[in-house]
C-alpha cells in the first residue's frame, strides 16, 4: 500500500469521517482494526495476573450492576 501523508487535525479528520457513508465507515473501521497491534508483554502479564486472582477469589468479583453503583 502506498503511503500518503495528509496533515489534518483530529477534528478535521473526525469531520471527514462523519461525511462518509455508513458502508465506508465500516470499511474504514476494518482497516483501522486490521493492523497488527502488538500488546506489550507487561500488559499481557497484568491481565493474566488479574484473571488468575479472579479465579482464586471469585467472591471478590462484582457483578456489572454492582460495579456501576460504586462508580
PDB file of N, CA, C and O in Angstrom:
ATOM      1  N   UNK A   1       0.838  -1.177   0.000  1.00  0.00           N
ATOM      2  CA  UNK A   1       0.000   0.000   0.000  1.00  0.00           C
ATOM      3  C   UNK A   1       0.883   1.239   0.000  1.00  0.00           C
ATOM      4  O   UNK A   1       1.838   1.324   0.771  1.00  0.00           O
ATOM      5  N   UNK A   2       0.569   2.194  -0.856  1.00  0.00           N
ATOM      6  CA  UNK A   2       1.323   3.446  -0.896  1.00  0.00           C
ATOM      7  C   UNK A   2       0.915   4.314   0.274  1.00  0.00           C
ATOM      8  O   UNK A   2      -0.232   4.290   0.722  1.00  0.00           O
ATOM      9  N   UNK A   3       1.872   5.079   0.758  1.00  0.00           N
ATOM     10  CA  UNK A   3       1.614   5.938   1.893  1.00  0.00           C
ATOM     11  C   UNK A   3       1.471   7.378   1.432  1.00  0.00           C
ATOM     12  O   UNK A   3       2.314   7.895   0.699  1.00  0.00           O
ATOM     13  N   UNK A   4       0.403   8.016   1.865  1.00  0.00           N
ATOM     14  CA  UNK A   4       0.164   9.426   1.558  1.00  0.00           C
ATOM     15  C   UNK A   4       0.041  10.156   2.885  1.00  0.00           C
ATOM     16  O   UNK A   4      -0.727   9.743   3.754  1.00  0.00           O
ATOM     17  N   UNK A   5       0.790  11.234   3.046  1.00  0.00           N
ATOM     18  CA  UNK A   5       0.727  11.990   4.290  1.00  0.00           C
ATOM     19  C   UNK A   5      -0.125  13.231   4.068  1.00  0.00           C
ATOM     20  O   UNK A   5       0.183  14.071   3.223  1.00  0.00           O
ATOM     21  N   UNK A   6      -1.199  13.331   4.839  1.00  0.00           N
ATOM     22  CA  UNK A   6      -2.084  14.490   4.789  1.00  0.00           C
ATOM     23  C   UNK A   6      -2.154  15.037   6.205  1.00  0.00           C
ATOM     24  O   UNK A   6      -2.520  14.320   7.136  1.00  0.00           O
ATOM     25  N   UNK A   7      -1.807  16.295   6.365  1.00  0.00           N
ATOM     26  CA  UNK A   7      -1.817  16.908   7.686  1.00  0.00           C
ATOM     27  C   UNK A   7      -3.207  17.406   8.032  1.00  0.00           C
ATOM     28  O   UNK A   7      -3.666  18.422   7.509  1.00  0.00           O
ATOM     29  N   UNK A   8      -3.874  16.676   8.922  1.00  0.00           N
ATOM     30  CA  UNK A   8      -5.192  17.059   9.412  1.00  0.00           C
ATOM     31  C   UNK A   8      -5.164  17.051  10.928  1.00  0.00           C
ATOM     32  O   UNK A   8      -4.472  16.240  11.542  1.00  0.00           O
ATOM     33  N   UNK A   9      -5.909  17.944  11.518  1.00  0.00           N
ATOM     34  CA  UNK A   9      -6.074  17.874  12.964  1.00  0.00           C
ATOM     35  C   UNK A   9      -7.060  16.742  13.247  1.00  0.00           C
ATOM     36  O   UNK A   9      -7.734  16.258  12.338  1.00  0.00           O
ATOM     37  N   UNK A  10      -7.138  16.334  14.479  1.00  0.00           N
ATOM     38  CA  UNK A  10      -8.094  15.279  14.831  1.00  0.00           C
ATOM     39  C   UNK A  10      -9.510  15.728  14.500  1.00  0.00           C
ATOM     40  O   UNK A  10     -10.310  14.939  13.997  1.00  0.00           O
ATOM     41  N   UNK A  11      -9.824  16.978  14.775  1.00  0.00           N
ATOM     42  CA  UNK A  11     -11.180  17.494  14.490  1.00  0.00           C
ATOM     43  C   UNK A  11     -11.481  17.448  12.991  1.00  0.00           C
ATOM     44  O   UNK A  11     -12.591  17.095  12.592  1.00  0.00           O
ATOM     45  N   UNK A  12     -10.507  17.800  12.171  1.00  0.00           N
ATOM     46  CA  UNK A  12     -10.705  17.754  10.719  1.00  0.00           C
ATOM     47  C   UNK A  12     -10.909  16.317  10.253  1.00  0.00           C
ATOM     48  O   UNK A  12     -11.761  16.045   9.408  1.00  0.00           O
ATOM     49  N   UNK A  13     -10.132  15.413  10.803  1.00  0.00           N
ATOM     50  CA  UNK A  13     -10.273  14.009  10.446  1.00  0.00           C
ATOM     51  C   UNK A  13     -11.642  13.484  10.874  1.00  0.00           C
ATOM     52  O   UNK A  13     -12.305  12.780  10.113  1.00  0.00           O
ATOM     53  N   UNK A  14     -12.061  13.826  12.086  1.00  0.00           N
ATOM     54  CA  UNK A  14     -13.370  13.391  12.579  1.00  0.00           C
ATOM     55  C   UNK A  14     -14.485  13.919  11.678  1.00  0.00           C
ATOM     56  O   UNK A  14     -15.436  13.194  11.384  1.00  0.00           O
ATOM     57  N   UNK A  15     -14.380  15.152  11.245  1.00  0.00           N
ATOM     58  CA  UNK A  15     -15.395  15.729  10.357  1.00  0.00           C
ATOM     59  C   UNK A  15     -15.403  15.012   9.016  1.00  0.00           C
ATOM     60  O   UNK A  15     -16.474  14.755   8.465  1.00  0.00           O
ATOM     61  N   UNK A  16     -14.246  14.688   8.483  1.00  0.00           N
ATOM     62  CA  UNK A  16     -14.174  13.952   7.219  1.00  0.00           C
ATOM     63  C   UNK A  16     -14.822  12.583   7.361  1.00  0.00           C
ATOM     64  O   UNK A  16     -15.540  12.138   6.465  1.00  0.00           O
ATOM     65  N   UNK A  17     -14.571  11.914   8.485  1.00  0.00           N
ATOM     66  CA  UNK A  17     -15.164  10.588   8.711  1.00  0.00           C
ATOM     67  C   UNK A  17     -16.684  10.694   8.832  1.00  0.00           C
ATOM     68  O   UNK A  17     -17.406   9.828   8.337  1.00  0.00           O
ATOM     69  N   UNK A  18     -17.171  11.743   9.483  1.00  0.00           N
ATOM     70  CA  UNK A  18     -18.632  11.929   9.619  1.00  0.00           C
ATOM     71  C   UNK A  18     -19.319  12.032   8.256  1.00  0.00           C
ATOM     72  O   UNK A  18     -20.497  11.700   8.123  1.00  0.00           O
ATOM     73  N   UNK A  19     -18.583  12.490   7.254  1.00  0.00           N
ATOM     74  CA  UNK A  19     -19.166  12.662   5.926  1.00  0.00           C
ATOM     75  C   UNK A  19     -19.185  11.374   5.106  1.00  0.00           C
ATOM     76  O   UNK A  19     -19.782  11.334   4.030  1.00  0.00           O
ATOM     77  N   UNK A  20     -18.536  10.324   5.606  1.00  0.00           N
ATOM     78  CA  UNK A  20     -18.526   9.055   4.882  1.00  0.00           C
ATOM     79  C   UNK A  20     -19.885   8.371   4.970  1.00  0.00           C
ATOM     80  O   UNK A  20     -20.656   8.602   5.901  1.00  0.00           O
ATOM     81  N   UNK A  21     -20.158   7.536   3.994  1.00  0.00           N
ATOM     82  CA  UNK A  21     -21.379   6.728   4.040  1.00  0.00           C
ATOM     83  C   UNK A  21     -21.198   5.675   5.132  1.00  0.00           C
ATOM     84  O   UNK A  21     -20.068   5.371   5.516  1.00  0.00           O
ATOM     85  N   UNK A  22     -22.291   5.120   5.631  1.00  0.00           N
ATOM     86  CA  UNK A  22     -22.169   4.061   6.633  1.00  0.00           C
ATOM     87  C   UNK A  22     -21.289   2.901   6.142  1.00  0.00           C
ATOM     88  O   UNK A  22     -20.493   2.364   6.913  1.00  0.00           O
ATOM     89  N   UNK A  23     -21.424   2.518   4.884  1.00  0.00           N
ATOM     90  CA  UNK A  23     -20.621   1.417   4.340  1.00  0.00           C
ATOM     91  C   UNK A  23     -19.139   1.770   4.355  1.00  0.00           C
ATOM     92  O   UNK A  23     -18.307   0.924   4.683  1.00  0.00           O
ATOM     93  N   UNK A  24     -18.798   3.011   4.002  1.00  0.00           N
ATOM     94  CA  UNK A  24     -17.395   3.433   4.011  1.00  0.00           C
ATOM     95  C   UNK A  24     -16.852   3.536   5.433  1.00  0.00           C
ATOM     96  O   UNK A  24     -15.672   3.270   5.665  1.00  0.00           O
ATOM     97  N   UNK A  25     -17.705   3.920   6.391  1.00  0.00           N
ATOM     98  CA  UNK A  25     -17.270   3.962   7.789  1.00  0.00           C
ATOM     99  C   UNK A  25     -16.918   2.557   8.267  1.00  0.00           C
ATOM    100  O   UNK A  25     -15.943   2.372   8.995  1.00  0.00           O
ATOM    101  N   UNK A  26     -17.703   1.576   7.861  1.00  0.00           N
ATOM    102  CA  UNK A  26     -17.414   0.184   8.227  1.00  0.00           C
ATOM    103  C   UNK A  26     -16.091  -0.257   7.612  1.00  0.00           C
ATOM    104  O   UNK A  26     -15.277  -0.896   8.279  1.00  0.00           O
ATOM    105  N   UNK A  27     -15.875   0.081   6.341  1.00  0.00           N
ATOM    106  CA  UNK A  27     -14.609  -0.268   5.688  1.00  0.00           C
ATOM    107  C   UNK A  27     -13.431   0.384   6.411  1.00  0.00           C
ATOM    108  O   UNK A  27     -12.404  -0.257   6.634  1.00  0.00           O
ATOM    109  N   UNK A  28     -13.583   1.654   6.775  1.00  0.00           N
ATOM    110  CA  UNK A  28     -12.516   2.363   7.484  1.00  0.00           C
ATOM    111  C   UNK A  28     -12.237   1.698   8.826  1.00  0.00           C
ATOM    112  O   UNK A  28     -11.079   1.530   9.208  1.00  0.00           O
ATOM    113  N   UNK A  29     -13.284   1.324   9.537  1.00  0.00           N
ATOM    114  CA  UNK A  29     -13.128   0.639  10.813  1.00  0.00           C
ATOM    115  C   UNK A  29     -12.358  -0.663  10.638  1.00  0.00           C
ATOM    116  O   UNK A  29     -11.488  -0.986  11.447  1.00  0.00           O
ATOM    117  N   UNK A  30     -12.673  -1.411   9.585  1.00  0.00           N
ATOM    118  CA  UNK A  30     -11.966  -2.666   9.321  1.00  0.00           C
ATOM    119  C   UNK A  30     -10.491  -2.417   9.035  1.00  0.00           C
ATOM    120  O   UNK A  30      -9.635  -3.183   9.479  1.00  0.00           O
ATOM    121  N   UNK A  31     -10.189  -1.354   8.300  1.00  0.00           N
ATOM    122  CA  UNK A  31      -8.793  -1.026   8.011  1.00  0.00           C
ATOM    123  C   UNK A  31      -8.055  -0.663   9.299  1.00  0.00           C
ATOM    124  O   UNK A  31      -6.934  -1.117   9.528  1.00  0.00           O
ATOM    125  N   UNK A  32      -8.680   0.147  10.124  1.00  0.00           N
ATOM    126  CA  UNK A  32      -8.039   0.588  11.371  1.00  0.00           C
ATOM    127  C   UNK A  32      -7.748  -0.604  12.278  1.00  0.00           C
ATOM    128  O   UNK A  32      -6.647  -0.722  12.815  1.00  0.00           O
ATOM    129  N   UNK A  33      -8.730  -1.486  12.449  1.00  0.00           N
ATOM    130  CA  UNK A  33      -8.577  -2.586  13.400  1.00  0.00           C
ATOM    131  C   UNK A  33      -7.880  -3.804  12.816  1.00  0.00           C
ATOM    132  O   UNK A  33      -7.603  -4.760  13.541  1.00  0.00           O
ATOM    133  N   UNK A  34      -7.593  -3.789  11.517  1.00  0.00           N
ATOM    134  CA  UNK A  34      -6.900  -4.944  10.942  1.00  0.00           C
ATOM    135  C   UNK A  34      -5.388  -4.844  11.104  1.00  0.00           C
ATOM    136  O   UNK A  34      -4.671  -5.810  10.841  1.00  0.00           O
ATOM    137  N   UNK A  35      -4.905  -3.698  11.529  1.00  0.00           N
ATOM    138  CA  UNK A  35      -3.470  -3.547  11.748  1.00  0.00           C
ATOM    139  C   UNK A  35      -3.041  -4.440  12.898  1.00  0.00           C
ATOM    140  O   UNK A  35      -3.755  -4.584  13.891  1.00  0.00           O
ATOM    141  N   UNK A  36      -1.886  -5.027  12.752  1.00  0.00           N
ATOM    142  CA  UNK A  36      -1.366  -5.902  13.787  1.00  0.00           C
ATOM    143  C   UNK A  36      -0.813  -5.052  14.927  1.00  0.00           C
ATOM    144  O   UNK A  36       0.316  -4.566  14.860  1.00  0.00           O
ATOM    145  N   UNK A  37      -1.607  -4.880  15.956  1.00  0.00           N
ATOM    146  CA  UNK A  37      -1.204  -4.079  17.091  1.00  0.00           C
ATOM    147  C   UNK A  37      -0.685  -5.003  18.183  1.00  0.00           C
ATOM    148  O   UNK A  37      -1.440  -5.794  18.749  1.00  0.00           O
ATOM    149  N   UNK A  38       0.571  -4.901  18.466  1.00  0.00           N
ATOM    150  CA  UNK A  38       1.176  -5.748  19.488  1.00  0.00           C
ATOM    151  C   UNK A  38       0.796  -5.247  20.870  1.00  0.00           C
ATOM    152  O   UNK A  38       0.844  -4.048  21.149  1.00  0.00           O
ATOM    153  N   UNK A  39       0.424  -6.170  21.719  1.00  0.00           N
ATOM    154  CA  UNK A  39       0.114  -5.836  23.107  1.00  0.00           C
ATOM    155  C   UNK A  39       1.396  -6.065  23.906  1.00  0.00           C
ATOM    156  O   UNK A  39       1.936  -7.171  23.905  1.00  0.00           O
ATOM    157  N   UNK A  40       1.881  -5.032  24.583  1.00  0.00           N
ATOM    158  CA  UNK A  40       3.128  -5.188  25.341  1.00  0.00           C
ATOM    159  C   UNK A  40       3.033  -6.347  26.336  1.00  0.00           C
ATOM    160  O   UNK A  40       1.980  -6.580  26.929  1.00  0.00           O
ATOM    161  N   UNK A  41       4.124  -7.058  26.510  1.00  0.00           N
ATOM    162  CA  UNK A  41       4.137  -8.229  27.393  1.00  0.00           C
ATOM    163  C   UNK A  41       3.757  -7.866  28.828  1.00  0.00           C
ATOM    164  O   UNK A  41       3.133  -8.669  29.522  1.00  0.00           O
ATOM    165  N   UNK A  42       4.127  -6.668  29.279  1.00  0.00           N
ATOM    166  CA  UNK A  42       3.759  -6.276  30.650  1.00  0.00           C
ATOM    167  C   UNK A  42       2.246  -6.103  30.792  1.00  0.00           C
ATOM    168  O   UNK A  42       1.693  -6.361  31.861  1.00  0.00           O
ATOM    169  N   UNK A  43       1.579  -5.671  29.731  1.00  0.00           N
ATOM    170  CA  UNK A  43       0.118  -5.557  29.767  1.00  0.00           C
ATOM    171  C   UNK A  43      -0.516  -6.939  29.763  1.00  0.00           C
ATOM    172  O   UNK A  43      -1.481  -7.189  30.486  1.00  0.00           O
ATOM    173  N   UNK A  44       0.029  -7.836  28.947  1.00  0.00           N
ATOM    174  CA  UNK A  44      -0.476  -9.207  28.912  1.00  0.00           C
ATOM    175  C   UNK A  44      -0.333  -9.857  30.288  1.00  0.00           C
ATOM    176  O   UNK A  44      -1.255 -10.520  30.763  1.00  0.00           O
ATOM    177  N   UNK A  45       0.824  -9.664  30.926  1.00  0.00           N
ATOM    178  CA  UNK A  45       1.058 -10.237  32.248  1.00  0.00           C
ATOM    179  C   UNK A  45       0.072  -9.676  33.261  1.00  0.00           C
ATOM    180  O   UNK A  45      -0.461 -10.424  34.081  1.00  0.00           O
ATOM    181  N   UNK A  46      -0.180  -8.378  33.220  1.00  0.00           N
ATOM    182  CA  UNK A  46      -1.113  -7.748  34.138  1.00  0.00           C
ATOM    183  C   UNK A  46      -2.505  -8.355  34.006  1.00  0.00           C
ATOM    184  O   UNK A  46      -3.148  -8.665  35.009  1.00  0.00           O
ATOM    185  N   UNK A  47      -2.967  -8.523  32.781  1.00  0.00           N
ATOM    186  CA  UNK A  47      -4.305  -9.098  32.552  1.00  0.00           C
ATOM    187  C   UNK A  47      -4.347 -10.543  33.044  1.00  0.00           C
ATOM    188  O   UNK A  47      -5.302 -10.945  33.709  1.00  0.00           O
ATOM    189  N   UNK A  48      -3.315 -11.326  32.720  1.00  0.00           N
ATOM    190  CA  UNK A  48      -3.286 -12.720  33.163  1.00  0.00           C
ATOM    191  C   UNK A  48      -3.257 -12.816  34.690  1.00  0.00           C
ATOM    192  O   UNK A  48      -3.918 -13.678  35.269  1.00  0.00           O
ATOM    193  N   UNK A  49      -2.499 -11.941  35.338  1.00  0.00           N
ATOM    194  CA  UNK A  49      -2.459 -11.915  36.806  1.00  0.00           C
ATOM    195  C   UNK A  49      -3.838 -11.611  37.382  1.00  0.00           C
ATOM    196  O   UNK A  49      -4.267 -12.246  38.345  1.00  0.00           O
ATOM    197  N   UNK A  50      -4.525 -10.646  36.796  1.00  0.00           N
ATOM    198  CA  UNK A  50      -5.863 -10.281  37.279  1.00  0.00           C
ATOM    199  C   UNK A  50      -6.858 -11.421  37.060  1.00  0.00           C
ATOM    200  O   UNK A  50      -7.720 -11.673  37.902  1.00  0.00           O
ATOM    201  N   UNK A  51      -6.733 -12.106  35.922  1.00  0.00           N
ATOM    202  CA  UNK A  51      -7.623 -13.239  35.656  1.00  0.00           C
ATOM    203  C   UNK A  51      -7.383 -14.359  36.674  1.00  0.00           C
ATOM    204  O   UNK A  51      -8.331 -14.976  37.160  1.00  0.00           O
ATOM    205  N   UNK A  52      -6.118 -14.615  36.988  1.00  0.00           N
ATOM    206  CA  UNK A  52      -5.793 -15.645  37.978  1.00  0.00           C
ATOM    207  C   UNK A  52      -6.319 -15.281  39.356  1.00  0.00           C
ATOM    208  O   UNK A  52      -6.850 -16.140  40.061  1.00  0.00           O
ATOM    209  N   UNK A  53      -6.178 -14.021  39.751  1.00  0.00           N
ATOM    210  CA  UNK A  53      -6.701 -13.571  41.042  1.00  0.00           C
ATOM    211  C   UNK A  53      -8.216 -13.740  41.095  1.00  0.00           C
ATOM    212  O   UNK A  53      -8.761 -14.152  42.120  1.00  0.00           O
ATOM    213  N   UNK A  54      -8.895 -13.426  40.000  1.00  0.00           N
ATOM    214  CA  UNK A  54     -10.346 -13.563  39.949  1.00  0.00           C
ATOM    215  C   UNK A  54     -10.765 -15.024  40.084  1.00  0.00           C
ATOM    216  O   UNK A  54     -11.776 -15.326  40.718  1.00  0.00           O
ATOM    217  N   UNK A  55      -9.994 -15.926  39.491  1.00  0.00           N
ATOM    218  CA  UNK A  55     -10.299 -17.360  39.594  1.00  0.00           C
ATOM    219  C   UNK A  55     -10.059 -17.870  41.015  1.00  0.00           C
ATOM    220  O   UNK A  55     -10.798 -18.722  41.510  1.00  0.00           O
ATOM    221  N   UNK A  56      -9.021 -17.342  41.664  1.00  0.00           N
ATOM    222  CA  UNK A  56      -8.684 -17.788  43.015  1.00  0.00           C
ATOM    223  C   UNK A  56      -9.665 -17.256  44.055  1.00  0.00           C
ATOM    224  O   UNK A  56      -9.947 -17.926  45.049  1.00  0.00           O
ATOM    225  N   UNK A  57     -10.182 -16.056  43.825  1.00  0.00           N
ATOM    226  CA  UNK A  57     -11.105 -15.438  44.789  1.00  0.00           C
ATOM    227  C   UNK A  57     -12.314 -14.863  44.051  1.00  0.00           C
ATOM    228  O   UNK A  57     -12.459 -13.645  43.959  1.00  0.00           O
ATOM    229  N   UNK A  58     -13.176 -15.726  43.527  1.00  0.00           N
ATOM    230  CA  UNK A  58     -14.333 -15.229  42.760  1.00  0.00           C
ATOM    231  C   UNK A  58     -15.280 -14.362  43.598  1.00  0.00           C
ATOM    232  O   UNK A  58     -16.025 -13.549  43.051  1.00  0.00           O
ATOM    233  N   UNK A  59     -15.253 -14.535  44.917  1.00  0.00           N
ATOM    234  CA  UNK A  59     -16.128 -13.730  45.781  1.00  0.00           C
ATOM    235  C   UNK A  59     -15.736 -12.251  45.773  1.00  0.00           C
ATOM    236  O   UNK A  59     -16.527 -11.398  46.177  1.00  0.00           O
ATOM    237  N   UNK A  60     -14.532 -11.950  45.319  1.00  0.00           N
ATOM    238  CA  UNK A  60     -14.081 -10.563  45.249  1.00  0.00           C
ATOM    239  C   UNK A  60     -14.606  -9.844  44.008  1.00  0.00           C
ATOM    240  O   UNK A  60     -14.534  -8.619  43.917  1.00  0.00           O
ATOM    241  N   UNK A  61     -15.132 -10.610  43.056  1.00  0.00           N
ATOM    242  CA  UNK A  61     -15.610 -10.034  41.807  1.00  0.00           C
ATOM    243  C   UNK A  61     -16.989  -9.406  42.007  1.00  0.00           C
ATOM    244  O   UNK A  61     -17.807  -9.912  42.774  1.00  0.00           O
ATOM    245  N   UNK A  62     -17.232  -8.312  41.317  1.00  0.00           N
ATOM    246  CA  UNK A  62     -18.529  -7.641  41.375  1.00  0.00           C
ATOM    247  C   UNK A  62     -19.297  -7.894  40.083  1.00  0.00           C
ATOM    248  O   UNK A  62     -18.719  -7.949  38.997  1.00  0.00           O
ATOM    249  N   UNK A  63     -20.565  -8.039  40.220  1.00  0.00           N
ATOM    250  CA  UNK A  63     -21.463  -8.086  39.075  1.00  0.00           C
ATOM    251  C   UNK A  63     -21.449  -6.680  38.442  1.00  0.00           C
ATOM    252  O   UNK A  63     -21.239  -5.695  39.149  1.00  0.00           O
ATOM    253  N   UNK A  64     -21.669  -6.579  37.133  1.00  0.00           N
ATOM    254  CA  UNK A  64     -21.573  -5.289  36.450  1.00  0.00           C
ATOM    255  C   UNK A  64     -22.482  -4.250  37.072  1.00  0.00           C
ATOM    256  O   UNK A  64     -22.063  -3.105  37.246  1.00  0.00           O
ATOM    257  N   UNK A  65     -23.717  -4.607  37.414  1.00  0.00           N
ATOM    258  CA  UNK A  65     -24.635  -3.636  38.014  1.00  0.00           C
ATOM    259  C   UNK A  65     -24.136  -3.168  39.382  1.00  0.00           C
ATOM    260  O   UNK A  65     -24.312  -2.006  39.745  1.00  0.00           O
ATOM    261  N   UNK A  66     -23.515  -4.071  40.134  1.00  0.00           N
ATOM    262  CA  UNK A  66     -22.926  -3.681  41.415  1.00  0.00           C
ATOM    263  C   UNK A  66     -21.757  -2.719  41.194  1.00  0.00           C
ATOM    264  O   UNK A  66     -21.612  -1.728  41.909  1.00  0.00           O
ATOM    265  N   UNK A  67     -20.942  -3.023  40.211  1.00  0.00           N
ATOM    266  CA  UNK A  67     -19.804  -2.166  39.922  1.00  0.00           C
ATOM    267  C   UNK A  67     -20.255  -0.766  39.524  1.00  0.00           C
ATOM    268  O   UNK A  67     -19.640   0.227  39.914  1.00  0.00           O
ATOM    269  N   UNK A  68     -21.329  -0.693  38.750  1.00  0.00           N
ATOM    270  CA  UNK A  68     -21.832   0.626  38.345  1.00  0.00           C
ATOM    271  C   UNK A  68     -22.227   1.482  39.530  1.00  0.00           C
ATOM    272  O   UNK A  68     -22.046   2.700  39.500  1.00  0.00           O
ATOM    273  N   UNK A  69     -22.764   0.867  40.573  1.00  0.00           N
ATOM    274  CA  UNK A  69     -23.188   1.655  41.732  1.00  0.00           C
ATOM    275  C   UNK A  69     -22.010   2.218  42.505  1.00  0.00           C
ATOM    276  O   UNK A  69     -22.163   3.187  43.248  1.00  0.00           O
ATOM    277  N   UNK A  70     -20.826   1.616  42.337  1.00  0.00           N
ATOM    278  CA  UNK A  70     -19.653   2.119  43.070  1.00  0.00           C
ATOM    279  C   UNK A  70     -18.872   3.165  42.283  1.00  0.00           C
ATOM    280  O   UNK A  70     -17.935   3.769  42.806  1.00  0.00           O
ATOM    281  N   UNK A  71     -19.254   3.376  41.035  1.00  0.00           N
ATOM    282  CA  UNK A  71     -18.525   4.360  40.232  1.00  0.00           C
ATOM    283  C   UNK A  71     -18.972   5.767  40.508  1.00  0.00           C
ATOM    284  O   UNK A  71     -18.452   6.709  39.910  1.00  0.00           O
TER     285      UNK A  71
END
